[in-house]
Amino acid sequence: MTCRTCKHLKVQPDAAGRIVPRKANAYRCGAMEEVPPPVLPHSVTRGRDFRWPPHSRYMTPDEGEGCPLFTKR
């Protein structure tokens, strides 16, 4: 279970409509966009630069082993 077969890996389909992650490329992980933001008290987020999702992470197809947000494509 790596990012290669995860539905959250944002891979553009090729001309035939197939999703083929290339080993040498890095793709954006969209898992954090589908996870709701955590419910935090105002005392934690006040005066801080709190954003959700926290960052845009790029992954290679062979990364992500054991990711808790893995969802089979």
DSSP file (Angstrom, degrees, kcal/mol; ACC not computed):
  #  RESIDUE AA STRUCTURE BP1 BP2  ACC     N-H-->O    O-->H-N    N-H-->O    O-->H-N    TCO  KAPPA ALPHA  PHI   PSI    X-CA   Y-CA   Z-CA
    1    1 A M              0   0    0      0, 0.0    65,-0.7     0, 0.0    66,-0.3   0.000 360.0 360.0 360.0  95.3    0.0    0.0    0.0
    2    2 A T    >   -     0   0    0     63,-0.2     3,-1.3    64,-0.1     4,-0.2  -0.696 360.0 -87.7-122.8 179.1    1.9    3.0   -1.3
    3    3 A C  G >  S+     0   0    0     60,-2.8     3,-1.3    57,-0.3     6,-0.3   0.736 113.4  79.9 -61.1 -22.7    0.8    6.2   -2.9
    4    4 A R  G 3  S+     0   0    0     57,-1.9    -1,-0.3    59,-0.3    58,-0.1   0.855 105.0  29.8 -54.9 -37.6    0.9    4.5   -6.3
    5    5 A T  G <  S+     0   0    0     -3,-1.3    68,-2.6    56,-0.2     2,-0.3   0.239  95.6 113.2-108.8  12.6   -2.5    3.0   -5.7
    6    6 A C  B X   -A   72   0A   0     -3,-1.3     3,-1.0    -4,-0.2    66,-0.2  -0.681  62.2-142.6 -89.0 137.8   -4.0    5.6   -3.4
    7    7 A K  T 3  S+     0   0    0     64,-2.9    -1,-0.1    -2,-0.3    65,-0.1   0.692  97.1  66.1 -71.0 -17.2   -7.0    7.7   -4.7
    8    8 A H  T 3  S+     0   0    0     63,-0.3    22,-2.6    61,-0.1     2,-0.5   0.676  73.9 101.1 -79.0 -17.1   -5.6   10.8   -3.0
    9    9 A L  E <  S-B   29   0B   0     -3,-1.0     2,-1.4    -6,-0.3    20,-0.2  -0.584  75.2-135.9 -72.2 119.9   -2.5   11.0   -5.2
   10   10 A K  E     +B   28   0B   0     18,-2.9    18,-0.6    -2,-0.5     2,-0.5  -0.618  38.6 162.1 -85.2  89.6   -3.3   13.7   -7.8
   11   11 A V        -     0   0    0     -2,-1.4    16,-0.0    16,-0.1    -2,-0.0  -0.935  36.8-128.8-111.3 127.7   -2.2   12.1  -11.1
   12   12 A Q        -     0   0    0     -2,-0.5     8,-0.4     8,-0.1     6,-0.0  -0.573  30.1-114.4 -73.2 133.5   -3.4   13.6  -14.4
   13   13 A P        -     0   0    0      0, 0.0     6,-0.2     0, 0.0    -1,-0.1  -0.339  29.9-121.9 -64.5 149.6   -4.9   10.9  -16.7
   14   14 A D    >   -     0   0    0      4,-2.6     3,-1.9     1,-0.1     5,-0.0  -0.109  42.3 -78.9 -79.9-173.0   -3.0   10.3  -19.9
   15   15 A A  T 3  S+     0   0    0      1,-0.3    -1,-0.1     2,-0.1     0, 0.0   0.788 133.4  51.6 -61.4 -28.9   -4.5   10.6  -23.4
   16   16 A A  T 3  S-     0   0    0      2,-0.1    -1,-0.3     1,-0.0    -2,-0.0   0.450 120.4-108.1 -87.3  -0.7   -6.2    7.2  -23.1
   17   17 A G  S <  S+     0   0    0     -3,-1.9     2,-0.2     1,-0.3    -2,-0.1   0.535  73.7 138.4  87.5   6.8   -7.7    8.1  -19.7
   18   18 A R        -     0   0    0     -6,-0.0    -4,-2.6     2,-0.0     2,-0.8  -0.610  51.8-135.8 -86.6 145.9   -5.4    5.9  -17.7
   19   19 A I        +     0   0    0     -2,-0.2    -7,-0.1    -6,-0.2    -1,-0.0  -0.894  32.8 169.0-100.8 108.2   -3.9    7.0  -14.4
   20   20 A V        -     0   0    0     -2,-0.8     2,-0.4    -8,-0.4    -8,-0.1  -0.882  22.9-152.2-125.8  97.9   -0.2    6.0  -14.5
   21   21 A P        -     0   0    0      0, 0.0     2,-0.4     0, 0.0    -2,-0.0  -0.556  17.8-138.2 -69.3 126.3    2.0    7.4  -11.7
   22   22 A R    >   -     0   0    0     -2,-0.4     3,-1.4     1,-0.1    -2,-0.0  -0.700   7.2-133.8 -88.0 136.6    5.6    7.6  -13.1
   23   23 A K  T 3  S+     0   0    0     -2,-0.4    39,-0.2     1,-0.3    -1,-0.1   0.826 103.9  51.1 -59.6 -35.3    8.3    6.6  -10.7
   24   24 A A  T 3  S+     0   0    0     36,-0.1    -1,-0.3    37,-0.1     2,-0.2   0.559 100.0  80.8 -82.1  -8.3   10.5    9.6  -11.4
   25   25 A N    <   -     0   0    0     -3,-1.4     2,-0.4    34,-0.0     0, 0.0  -0.627  67.2-142.0 -99.9 156.7    7.7   12.1  -10.9
   26   26 A A        -     0   0    0     -2,-0.2     2,-0.3    34,-0.2    34,-0.2  -0.950  19.6-165.4-114.2 139.7    6.3   13.6   -7.7
   27   27 A Y  E     - C   0  59B   0     32,-3.3    32,-3.4    -2,-0.4     2,-0.2  -0.877  26.5 -98.8-125.2 154.6    2.6   14.3   -7.4
   28   28 A R  E     -BC  10  58B   0    -18,-0.6   -18,-2.9    -2,-0.3     2,-0.6  -0.514  30.6-134.0 -75.0 137.8    0.4   16.3   -5.0
   29   29 A C  E     -B    9   0B   0     28,-3.0    28,-0.4    -2,-0.2     3,-0.3  -0.827  18.8-174.2 -91.3 123.5   -1.2   14.4   -2.2
   30   30 A G    >>  +     0   0    0    -22,-2.6     3,-0.7    -2,-0.6     4,-0.7   0.236  54.3 104.9-101.5  12.5   -4.9   15.5   -1.8
   31   31 A A  H >> S+     0   0    0      1,-0.2     3,-1.1     2,-0.2     4,-0.6   0.887  76.3  55.3 -62.6 -40.0   -5.7   13.5    1.3
   32   32 A M  H 34 S+     0   0    0     -3,-0.3     3,-0.3     1,-0.3    -1,-0.2   0.748  99.7  61.6 -69.1 -21.5   -5.6   16.6    3.6
   33   33 A E  H <4 S+     0   0    0     -3,-0.7    -1,-0.3     1,-0.2    -2,-0.2   0.771 106.8  45.6 -71.5 -24.9   -8.2   18.3    1.4
   34   34 A E  H << S+     0   0    0     -3,-1.1    -1,-0.2    -4,-0.7    -2,-0.2   0.512  95.5  86.0 -97.3  -6.6  -10.7   15.5    2.2
   35   35 A V  S  < S-     0   0    0     -4,-0.6    34,-0.0    -3,-0.3     0, 0.0  -0.824  84.4-119.0 -94.8 129.8  -10.1   15.3    5.9
   36   36 A P        -     0   0    0      0, 0.0     3,-0.1     0, 0.0    -2,-0.1  -0.337  36.5 -96.6 -66.5 149.8  -12.1   17.8    8.0
   37   37 A P        -     0   0    0      0, 0.0    15,-0.1     0, 0.0     2,-0.0  -0.321  45.7-100.8 -64.0 148.4  -10.2   20.4   10.0
   38   38 A P        -     0   0    0      0, 0.0     2,-0.9     0, 0.0    -3,-0.0  -0.362  30.4-116.5 -68.6 149.8   -9.6   19.5   13.6
   39   39 A V        +     0   0    0     -3,-0.1     0, 0.0    -2,-0.0     0, 0.0  -0.791  45.4 173.0 -88.4 108.3  -11.8   21.1   16.2
   40   40 A L        -     0   0    0     -2,-0.9     5,-0.0     1,-0.0     2,-0.0  -0.898  33.6-107.5-118.1 146.0   -9.5   23.2   18.3
   41   41 A P    >>  -     0   0    0      0, 0.0     3,-1.7     0, 0.0     4,-1.4  -0.313  31.4-112.5 -67.8 155.8  -10.3   25.7   21.0
   42   42 A H  H 3> S+     0   0    0      1,-0.3     4,-2.3     2,-0.2    -2,-0.0   0.806 114.8  66.0 -58.3 -31.6   -9.9   29.4   20.3
   43   43 A S  H 34 S+     0   0    0      1,-0.2    -1,-0.3     2,-0.2    -3,-0.0   0.755 104.0  45.8 -65.4 -22.4   -7.0   29.6   22.8
   44   44 A V  H <4 S+     0   0    0     -3,-1.7    -1,-0.2     1,-0.1    -2,-0.2   0.865 121.0  34.7 -85.8 -39.8   -5.0   27.3   20.6
   45   45 A T  H >< S+     0   0    0     -4,-1.4     3,-1.7     2,-0.1     5,-0.3   0.622  88.0 113.9 -92.6 -14.0   -5.7   29.0   17.2
   46   46 A R  T 3< S+     0   0    0     -4,-2.3     3,-0.1     1,-0.3    -4,-0.0  -0.376  90.9   0.0 -64.1 128.5   -5.8   32.7   18.5
   47   47 A G  T 3  S+     0   0    0      1,-0.2     2,-0.3    -2,-0.1    -1,-0.3   0.578 109.9 108.9  73.6   9.3   -3.0   34.8   17.1
   48   48 A R  S <  S-     0   0    0     -3,-1.7     2,-1.7     2,-0.0    -1,-0.2  -0.821  80.2-111.8-117.0 158.1   -1.5   32.0   15.2
   49   49 A D        +     0   0    0     -2,-0.3     2,-0.6    -3,-0.1    -3,-0.1  -0.600  48.9 172.8 -85.9  77.5   -1.3   31.3   11.5
   50   50 A F        +     0   0    0     -2,-1.7     2,-0.3    -5,-0.3    -3,-0.0  -0.798   1.2 169.5 -94.0 120.7   -3.6   28.3   11.5
   51   51 A R        -     0   0    0     -2,-0.6    -2,-0.0     3,-0.1     4,-0.0  -0.930  27.0-120.0-126.9 152.2   -4.5   27.0    8.1
   52   52 A W  S    S+     0   0    0     -2,-0.3   -19,-0.0     1,-0.2    -2,-0.0  -0.979 100.3  34.7-136.2 127.3   -6.2   23.8    6.9
   53   53 A P  S    S-     0   0    0      0, 0.0    -1,-0.2     0, 0.0     3,-0.1   0.565  89.5-143.9 -69.1 155.7   -4.9   21.9    5.1
   54   54 A P        -     0   0    0      0, 0.0     2,-0.3     0, 0.0    -2,-0.1   0.820  67.9 -20.3 -65.6 -32.6   -1.6   22.6    6.7
   55   55 A H        -     0   0    0      2,-0.0     2,-0.7    -4,-0.0   -23,-0.1  -0.977  62.9-103.7-163.8 168.3    0.5   22.2    3.6
   56   56 A S        -     0   0    0     -2,-0.3     2,-0.4    -3,-0.1   -26,-0.1  -0.915  41.2-161.5-104.0 110.1    0.5   20.8    0.1
   57   57 A R        -     0   0    0     -2,-0.7   -28,-3.0   -28,-0.4     2,-0.4  -0.750   6.9-149.0 -99.1 136.6    2.7   17.7    0.2
   58   58 A Y  E     -C   28   0B   0     -2,-0.4     2,-0.3   -30,-0.2   -30,-0.2  -0.892  18.4-171.8-105.4 135.6    4.2   16.1   -2.9
   59   59 A M  E     -C   27   0B   0    -32,-3.4   -32,-3.3    -2,-0.4    -2,-0.0  -0.910  21.0-131.7-126.5 149.1    4.8   12.4   -2.9
   60   60 A T    >   -     0   0    0     -2,-0.3     3,-1.9   -34,-0.2   -57,-0.3  -0.665  38.2-106.6 -90.0 158.6    6.5    9.9   -5.2
   61   61 A P  T 3  S+     0   0    0      0, 0.0   -57,-1.9     0, 0.0   -56,-0.2   0.757 118.0  52.9 -59.1 -24.9    4.5    6.8   -6.2
   62   62 A D  T 3  S+     0   0    0    -39,-0.2     3,-0.3   -59,-0.2     2,-0.1   0.414  95.2  85.5 -94.2   3.4    6.6    4.5   -3.9
   63   63 A E    <   +     0   0    0     -3,-1.9   -60,-2.8     1,-0.2   -59,-0.3  -0.353  57.7  64.6 -89.8 177.2    6.2    6.7   -0.7
   64   64 A G    >   +     0   0    0      1,-0.2     3,-2.0   -62,-0.2     2,-0.2   0.605  56.1 170.7  88.8  14.0    3.4    6.5    1.8
   65   65 A E  T 3  S+     0   0    0      1,-0.3    -1,-0.2    -3,-0.3   -63,-0.2  -0.395  74.9   8.2 -59.0 124.3    3.9    3.0    3.2
   66   66 A G  T 3  S+     0   0    0    -65,-0.7    -1,-0.3     1,-0.2   -64,-0.1   0.627  85.4 165.4  80.7  14.3    1.6    2.7    6.2
   67   67 A C    X   -     0   0    0     -3,-2.0     3,-1.3   -66,-0.3    -1,-0.2  -0.454  35.0-144.7 -64.6 129.9   -0.2    6.0    5.7
   68   68 A P  T 3  S+     0   0    0      0, 0.0    -1,-0.2     0, 0.0    -2,-0.0   0.668  98.1  55.4 -71.9 -14.3   -3.4    6.1    7.8
   69   69 A L  T 3  S+     0   0    0      2,-0.0   -61,-0.1   -34,-0.0    -2,-0.1   0.327  76.4 134.3 -98.2   7.1   -5.3    8.1    5.1
   70   70 A F    <   +     0   0    0     -3,-1.3     2,-0.4    -6,-0.1   -64,-0.1  -0.347  29.0 179.1 -59.9 131.7   -4.6    5.5    2.3
   71   71 A T        -     0   0    0     -2,-0.1   -64,-2.9     0, 0.0   -63,-0.3  -0.980  31.0-116.8-135.8 123.1   -7.7    4.7    0.3
   72   72 A K  B      A    6   0A   0     -2,-0.4   -66,-0.2   -66,-0.2   -67,-0.0  -0.313 360.0 360.0 -62.8 135.8   -7.4    2.3   -2.6
   73   73 A R              0   0    0    -68,-2.6    -1,-0.2    -2,-0.0   -67,-0.1   0.452 360.0 360.0 -76.5 360.0   -8.2    3.8   -6.0
